[in-house]
Amino acid sequence: MKLLHTADWHLGRYLHGQSLLEDQEHVLGQLILLAQQEQVDIVLIAGDVYDRSVPPAEAVALLDGVLARLVVECNIPVILIAGNHDSAERIGFASRVCNARGLHLRGTLDDLSPVIVDDEHGEIAFFPLPYADPIFARALPGGEHITDHQSAMSHIAGLLRAQIKPGQRSVLVGHAFVAGGSESESERPITIGGSGMVSTDTFAGFDFVALGHLHRPQTFAERIHYAGSLLKYSFNEVDQPKSVSIIEIDAAGTPHIDCRPLTHLHDVRIVSGTLAELLKNPDPARSREDYLCALLTDTDPLLEPMARLREVYPNMMELQFARQTTDPARGQASEDHRSRNPDELFKAFFRDIAGEDINPPQLAAFNEVAAALANDDVRVAK
């Protein structure tokens, strides 16, 4: 059986104030075309379809159009679950009506039954498992002991495994943070401090586990797979390939994973150099319309660098200076600045701006000016 696995669409998301809906529509068109060309048997959408629980109307319309093309026009069944960004109730709306057309929507934990799909080798039981908040998982039969995401997922996985028939192949579609996974800046943490992680052992007994939540495509134990996000949603993701996954499940239940890259309407990139270099020598091989962050290597003060860059790169979104390091010696927010004398404060300020320590002549010049200003204040006070 051939599957298309995708997740983390985040429809309705913005990047530095720029709506990404047009970009999302562009890659979703490629997803539909790929599903047709590959003649996939089912599409799995593993959560975070929307970027927030109350999505904009345009995002809802885009999802409606994509699902209509897949299910109605292409006659490809779809399993779609809610992620931690989604509203469980909104995702699950009209699910009983949609099931008859091959659109299987699961938002809450009320229904843990499998979706059964046949191929030439027999049945595959697909278990759609939406994001399982421990509070709601505790209401399941036997869930009184649940205290965190690990115990919640372990308990639910046990309930699902109990439904697998002897010799039946099984696929779990879920939304979770597997311990050891590589995170991205644009993910909304499930919990603080790692308590939301679950171990790979939790998914023992399933032939393939199609996950959402982590935005970087990655695979664990050759059968637990994150398809990754639809687009690059932060400048932390510039080096991440974005793709959807074609999965073939053989007669023995062994998954064969093939990641297919997506072509973006606008890439998300970081350009580096002096302001003059970036203005005069834009890379001719890359689009100036991409969503960009500029890492400037200038050491001298600059006049309105963002405005000047946007004359050449209209979608310049962020500006950073290479001289601003992450040196732990930089100013500490917890320290009361009133307890520090002026030259200590200026040393920290200079290090923040210049990326290096102030030299003695510069500090002497500062102290001379500071002393003159202090004398002026004394004369005014008298």
C-alpha positions as MATLAB code, in Angstrom:
seq = 'MKLLHTADWHLGRYLHGQSLLEDQEHVLGQLILLAQQEQVDIVLIAGDVYDRSVPPAEAVALLDGVLARLVVECNIPVILIAGNHDSAERIGFASRVCNARGLHLRGTLDDLSPVIVDDEHGEIAFFPLPYADPIFARALPGGEHITDHQSAMSHIAGLLRAQIKPGQRSVLVGHAFVAGGSESESERPITIGGSGMVSTDTFAGFDFVALGHLHRPQTFAERIHYAGSLLKYSFNEVDQPKSVSIIEIDAAGTPHIDCRPLTHLHDVRIVSGTLAELLKNPDPARSREDYLCALLTDTDPLLEPMARLREVYPNMMELQFARQTTDPARGQASEDHRSRNPDELFKAFFRDIAGEDINPPQLAAFNEVAAALANDDVRVAK';
ca = [
       0.000    0.000    0.000;
       1.255    3.469   -0.867;
       0.714    6.380    1.550;
       1.405   10.103    1.410;
       2.410   11.388    4.843;
       2.384   15.110    5.617;
       1.949   17.278    8.713;
       2.356   20.731   10.231;
       0.749   22.827    7.518;
       0.062   25.710    9.944;
      -2.431   27.297    7.579;
      -2.904   30.977    8.394;
       0.635   31.458    9.706;
       2.557   34.724    9.365;
       6.309   35.228    9.082;
       7.366   38.616   10.450;
       3.950   40.031    9.589;
       3.800   38.488    6.108;
       0.869   36.136    5.430;
       2.083   32.779    4.117;
      -1.289   31.646    2.777;
      -0.288   32.103   -0.873;
       2.953   30.170   -0.218;
       0.987   27.391    1.471;
      -1.471   27.174   -1.407;
       1.460   26.888   -3.829;
       3.024   23.847   -2.124;
      -0.327   22.208   -1.418;
      -0.965   22.226   -5.151;
       2.260   20.217   -5.519;
       1.099   17.820   -2.789;
      -2.154   17.124   -4.634;
      -0.337   16.615   -7.932;
       2.128   14.230   -6.273;
      -0.712   12.213   -4.719;
      -2.260   11.860   -8.168;
       0.975   10.982   -9.966;
       2.003    8.420   -7.346;
      -1.516    6.981   -7.210;
      -1.365    6.848   -3.431;
      -3.982    4.807   -1.633;
      -4.431    7.233    1.274;
      -3.163   10.606    2.524;
      -2.187   10.993    6.191;
      -2.187   14.517    7.695;
      -0.632   14.289   11.154;
      -1.868   17.422   12.886;
      -1.242   21.175   13.180;
      -3.281   21.761   10.061;
      -3.984   25.296   11.267;
      -1.598   27.647   13.029;
      -4.049   28.499   15.794;
      -7.230   27.124   17.277;
      -9.397   29.840   15.694;
      -8.005   30.060   12.151;
      -8.762   32.878    9.706;
     -11.542   32.265    7.197;
      -9.054   32.206    4.318;
      -7.169   29.324    5.940;
     -10.397   27.355    6.414;
     -11.290   27.933    2.771;
      -7.868   26.716    1.631;
      -8.160   23.515    3.661;
     -11.675   22.954    2.327;
     -10.420   23.289   -1.243;
      -7.471   20.939   -0.736;
      -9.581   18.229    0.905;
     -12.260   18.536   -1.794;
      -9.668   18.017   -4.523;
      -8.105   15.022   -2.790;
     -11.266   13.244   -1.649;
     -13.898   14.250   -4.199;
     -11.948   14.924   -7.400;
      -9.066   12.448   -6.950;
     -11.031    9.889   -4.914;
      -8.140    9.508   -2.457;
      -9.117    8.813    1.184;
      -7.665   11.179    3.784;
      -6.995   10.710    7.492;
      -6.587   14.057    9.285;
      -5.964   14.523   13.004;
      -5.750   17.563   15.290;
      -2.387   18.767   16.575;
      -1.596   20.942   19.583;
      -2.132   24.111   17.480;
      -5.584   23.004   16.328;
      -8.973   23.133   17.988;
      -9.919   19.489   18.544;
     -13.647   20.172   18.228;
     -13.291   22.214   15.029;
     -11.115   19.586   13.362;
     -13.584   16.826   14.258;
     -16.711   18.712   13.126;
     -18.981   16.640   10.827;
     -16.600   13.673   11.039;
     -19.405   11.081   10.957;
     -20.797   12.614    7.778;
     -17.355   12.895    6.143;
     -16.392    9.285    6.898;
     -18.808    8.052    4.229;
     -16.865    9.995    1.570;
     -13.455    8.791    2.712;
     -12.499   11.842    4.792;
     -11.647   10.626    8.298;
     -11.390   13.505   10.775;
     -10.293   12.932   14.376;
     -10.035   15.863   16.744;
     -10.792   14.426   20.178;
     -10.085   11.138   21.951;
     -13.756   10.113   21.875;
     -13.213    7.647   19.023;
     -10.112    5.438   19.066;
     -11.342    2.920   16.521;
      -9.193    2.167   13.465;
      -9.865    3.025    9.834;
      -9.531   -0.239    7.887;
      -8.120   -0.115    4.348;
      -7.534   -3.170    2.144;
      -4.845   -3.869   -0.430;
      -3.772   -7.025   -2.276;
      -2.061   -8.303    0.878;
      -5.000   -7.854    3.224;
      -6.041   -5.257    5.785;
      -4.141   -2.346    7.249;
      -5.579   -0.820   10.416;
      -4.947    2.947   10.548;
      -5.238    4.419   14.055;
      -5.839    8.211   13.946;
      -4.610    9.561   17.291;
      -4.996   13.345   17.701;
      -2.833   15.326   20.110;
      -3.404   13.690   23.481;
      -3.400   16.188   26.321;
      -2.951   14.249   29.592;
      -5.970   16.013   31.094;
      -8.294   14.526   28.468;
      -6.470   11.193   28.273;
      -7.145   10.726   31.988;
     -10.869   10.473   31.198;
     -10.331    7.343   29.089;
     -11.115    3.926   30.603;
      -8.330    2.966   33.001;
      -6.634    6.364   32.658;
      -6.774    7.409   36.293;
      -2.991    6.971   36.661;
      -2.100    9.363   33.813;
       0.031   12.295   34.955;
       2.054   13.379   31.901;
       2.416   12.924   28.140;
       4.440    9.725   28.463;
       1.879    7.973   30.637;
      -0.947    9.310   28.448;
       0.599    8.084   25.210;
       1.575    4.732   26.737;
      -1.970    4.163   27.963;
      -3.604    5.130   24.666;
      -1.120    3.090   22.620;
      -2.090    0.092   24.727;
      -5.775    0.668   23.976;
      -4.989    0.853   20.259;
      -2.731   -2.214   20.202;
      -5.512   -4.250   21.786;
      -7.582   -3.668   18.642;
      -5.011   -5.042   16.188;
      -6.086   -8.428   14.842;
      -3.571  -11.275   14.509;
      -1.580  -10.868   11.286;
      -3.076   -7.435   10.601;
      -0.697   -4.662    9.607;
      -1.045   -1.418   11.561;
      -0.246    2.290   11.142;
      -0.555    4.903   13.882;
      -1.084    8.538   12.839;
      -0.174   10.761   15.777;
       1.036   14.138   17.000;
       3.726   13.977   19.663;
       7.294   14.896   20.601;
       9.520   11.813   20.466;
      12.518   12.026   22.808;
      15.712   12.659   20.880;
      13.947   14.458   18.055;
      15.495   17.547   16.471;
      13.466   20.661   17.266;
      12.981   23.879   15.312;
      12.451   27.431   16.517;
       8.969   27.698   15.001;
       7.389   24.828   16.962;
       5.125   25.665   19.862;
       6.378   23.654   22.862;
       3.936   21.008   24.093;
       5.236   21.530   27.624;
       8.175   23.142   29.373;
      11.299   21.271   30.431;
      10.940   18.120   28.352;
       7.968   16.677   30.268;
       6.008   16.469   27.017;
       8.381   13.955   25.405;
       7.543   10.320   24.784;
       9.945    7.454   24.145;
      10.180    5.480   20.915;
       9.324    2.334   22.913;
       5.836    3.764   23.376;
       5.050    2.871   19.763;
       6.084   -0.774   19.918;
       3.692   -3.055   18.068;
       2.832   -0.688   15.191;
       4.337   -1.347   11.778;
       4.578    2.350   10.939;
       4.065    5.534   12.958;
       3.314    8.716   10.971;
       3.915   11.700   13.241;
       3.475   15.445   13.277;
       4.812   18.203   15.560;
       8.556   18.397   14.798;
       9.220   20.526   11.726;
      12.384   18.788   10.542;
      11.825   15.551    8.575;
      13.356   12.704   10.592;
      13.010    8.988   11.234;
      13.492    6.827   14.328;
      13.975    3.064   14.322;
      13.175    2.974   10.590;
       9.422    3.069   11.242;
       8.674    6.181   13.319;
       8.671    9.129   10.949;
       8.114   12.883   10.994;
       7.198   14.276    7.579;
       8.163   17.776    8.738;
       6.429   21.083    8.129;
       5.051   22.273    4.827;
       7.249   25.414    4.730;
      10.199   26.964    6.531;
       8.506   28.871    9.322;
      11.557   30.571   10.860;
      15.093   31.570    9.925;
      16.221   28.760   12.196;
      14.978   26.388    9.467;
      16.877   27.800    6.472;
      18.949   24.628    6.051;
      16.032   22.239    6.497;
      14.686   20.539    3.372;
      10.896   20.655    3.293;
       9.085   17.709    1.809;
       6.214   15.281    1.964;
       6.804   11.561    2.379;
       5.737    8.685    0.174;
       5.516    5.510    2.259;
       5.109    2.027    0.835;
       3.967   -0.673    3.251;
       4.831   -4.145    1.984;
       3.108   -7.456    2.708;
       5.102   -7.908    5.914;
       4.229   -4.423    7.164;
       7.722   -3.024    6.563;
       7.636    0.688    5.625;
       9.796    2.099    2.832;
      10.143    5.885    3.211;
      10.860    8.291    0.357;
      10.938   12.058    1.060;
       9.840   14.203   -1.898;
      11.020   17.848   -1.871;
       8.634   20.775   -2.273;
       9.386   23.857   -4.359;
       8.605   27.082   -2.511;
       7.083   30.233   -3.943;
       9.506   32.169   -1.720;
      12.485   30.543   -0.057;
      13.469   31.527    3.495;
      17.148   32.485    3.496;
      19.895   34.335    5.362;
      22.186   36.617    3.327;
      25.475   37.766    4.798;
      27.964   40.537    4.044;
      28.451   44.269    4.433;
      25.549   46.535    3.625;
      27.360   47.818    0.535;
      28.037   44.281   -0.701;
      24.426   43.209   -0.311;
      23.136   46.328   -2.047;
      25.527   46.164   -5.002;
      25.947   42.410   -5.495;
      22.747   40.433   -4.933;
      23.124   36.755   -5.819;
      21.887   36.452   -9.428;
      21.046   32.787   -8.903;
      18.605   33.471   -6.063;
      15.348   35.403   -6.111;
      15.346   38.855   -4.528;
      11.690   38.164   -3.654;
      12.631   35.460   -1.114;
      11.908   35.982    2.574;
      15.251   37.163    3.896;
      17.252   37.849    7.026;
      20.397   39.966    6.565;
      23.445   39.221    8.692;
      25.535   42.382    8.345;
      29.283   42.251    8.941;
      29.753   46.034    9.104;
      31.570   47.417   12.143;
      30.700   51.104   11.554;
      27.302   52.638   12.302;
      24.795   52.423    9.429;
      22.041   54.785    8.368;
      18.621   53.115    7.919;
      20.010   49.748    6.761;
      16.621   47.985    6.694;
      14.987   50.629    4.492;
      17.945   50.573    2.096;
      17.966   46.779    1.908;
      14.244   46.678    1.130;
      14.854   48.804   -1.955;
      16.764   45.804   -3.379;
      15.123   42.946   -1.445;
      11.409   43.770   -1.016;
      10.817   40.870    1.414;
      13.698   41.623    3.777;
      12.243   40.674    7.155;
      14.964   40.639    9.768;
      18.289   42.351   10.402;
      21.147   41.059   12.532;
      24.732   42.188   13.067;
      27.544   39.659   13.137;
      29.337   41.718   15.778;
      26.557   41.058   18.285;
      27.739   37.773   19.784;
      26.119   35.468   22.291;
      28.969   35.998   24.765;
      27.611   35.042   28.198;
      29.513   38.012   29.619;
      27.015   40.364   28.010;
      24.670   42.327   30.247;
      22.693   40.303   32.756;
      19.059   41.259   33.040;
      18.869   40.018   36.611;
      21.521   42.499   37.808;
      20.341   45.886   39.053;
      22.025   48.470   36.784;
      21.763   51.051   39.570;
      24.463   49.179   41.491;
      26.991   49.575   38.660;
      29.084   52.663   37.989;
      28.883   54.464   34.612;
      32.061   53.046   33.092;
      30.937   49.449   33.867;
      27.601   50.125   32.186;
      29.324   51.669   29.166;
      31.751   48.731   28.893;
      28.788   46.336   28.693;
      27.002   48.590   26.203;
      30.105   48.849   24.005;
      30.594   45.068   24.053;
      26.941   44.608   23.042;
      27.193   47.000   20.105;
      30.759   46.463   18.868;
      31.156   42.787   19.697;
      34.509   43.445   21.414;
      35.822   44.995   24.612;
      36.439   48.725   24.782;
      40.115   49.762   24.704;
      41.705   52.125   27.291;
      41.734   55.301   25.103;
      38.060   54.819   24.255;
      37.166   54.293   27.914;
      39.189   57.371   28.873;
      37.268   59.429   26.300;
      33.977   58.199   27.713;
      34.997   58.977   31.305;
      36.057   62.485   30.264;
      32.672   63.175   28.674;
      30.805   61.567   31.586;
      32.746   63.684   34.104;
      31.970   66.865   32.151;
      28.265   66.024   32.075;
      28.299   65.244   35.789;
      29.918   68.652   36.534;
      27.261   70.382   34.413;
      24.530   68.618   36.422;
      26.141   69.757   39.705;
      26.286   73.397   38.515;
      22.627   73.286   37.417;
      21.567   71.789   40.731;
      23.295   74.622   42.612;
];
